Amino acid sequence: MNCTRSKTMGKKIEHRSMLAYWTITLIHDNPLLKLLKDPFSKLRAAGLKERQKVIEVGCGPGFYTIPAAKIVGKTGQIYAMDLHPGFIERVGKKAEKAGLSNITAIEGNASETAFPKESMDLAFLFGLGHISGGLEDLILEMKRIIRPAGTVAFEKGHGKSENTLNLFNRMGFSFSEQRGRLMIFERQK
């Protein structure tokens, strides 16, 4: 497991709320959550498959990261990004404990990655309550790093689906389908 803390991958991060960190950690690391939410099922619905290169935006403490790494297998790669250094450290420890070497945890802003153009097969954006830099900047960066015909799986919040559809469309993605609360978008060429 690689842990990367790069100032080139995002704006300087100011003080982060420890209350938010511990609240999210307690929720996501609670063994009961897996009884309510099956991460494998949601990741498969998002389109994760073996051998893919995938970016997870807002990985938190790794609730989806570890299952995602198991789905893509040894020949795939998960890039787990979060702004909070505590989450990056936590994901690193979980990956090490699980014996997974196909996870790279990156502290930084997913709106400003250093990934090469068209280098990812899929991006999943689940449970993002706040998006540093805004959703438009994030979608533009995903368009840059997702290969043609690659996909973004976006978990719909409480806003209007029409607004999300219009935004992704303007940014170079076409709506493919909705799977529960997941909206699947394909990158246009």
PyMOL commands that set and color helices and strands:
alter all, ss='L'
color gray80, all
select helices_A, chain A and resi 7-9+18-28+33-36+39-45+65-72+85-98+135-145+161-170
alter helices_A, ss='H'
color red, helices_A
select strands_A, chain A and resi 2-5+53-57+77-82+103-107+120-125+146-155+173-179+182-187
alter strands_A, ss='S'
color yellow, strands_A
deselect
rebuild
show_as cartoon
